[in-house]
Amino acid sequence: MPARGIESSLHWLAKSLVSCWREVLAEGIGTFILVFAGTGAVMANDVSQGAITHIGISFVFGAVVAALIYSLGHISDAHFNPAVTLAFWSSGFFSKKRVLPYILGQLVGAIALTDNVQPGGALSHLGVQVESTQEVEAAIQRFTDAGLALFTEDDTDCCYALQDKVWVTDPDGNRWEVFVVKVGDTAPEKNVAVGQGVSKPCCG
């Protein structure tokens, strides 16, 4: 394409972005939240050996989409997916000049999540709570079979709760714990009112 044609196309795209920047921003934010919550549910389900289940993952996606429709739908009509944008356009319900800006916002929102996951950052650790010690033992067996280095704790007092847990580090360097709470409050006498300090830091 000649340089003049490229310049003209970029100028048209810039004008389109300016004319609907609020909608594009809403699409980017919504897509980011959807990808973050949905893929997070998938990861948590994998680490907990299916504790969340496929139904739970579907519920997370559905609940997030519903929340985003209520919160951002009045701004951008809540597409959050290039396929949805293209479907509305091909059906004649969406302006052609907004197709590329919408898709650009959605792609930026999705890719921004990947670009902001950095191993060794300020994140302390990630955790998945399961229902029983047997589930923790099953996770230990699965991590062992996968050849992952792990560290186990039995009857440990963490955050004033008696827990069994296993620690493992994923290939990206993030620390995960799979744990079960056996006793919910091991030191009720140390309960404090909101706003007061707690001398003992939480574990991890």
Secondary structure, DSSP 8 states (H G I E B T S, - for coil): --HHHHHHHHHHHHHHHHHTHHHHHHHHHHHHHHHHHHHHHHHHHHHTTSSSHHHHHHHHHHHHHHHHHHHHHHHH----SHHHHHHHHHTTSS-GGGHHHHHHHHHHHHHHHHHT--TTSS---EEEE-S-HHHHHHHHHHHHHTT--EEEEEEEEETTEEEEEEEEE-TTS-EEEEEEEEES-S-GGG---TTS--SS----
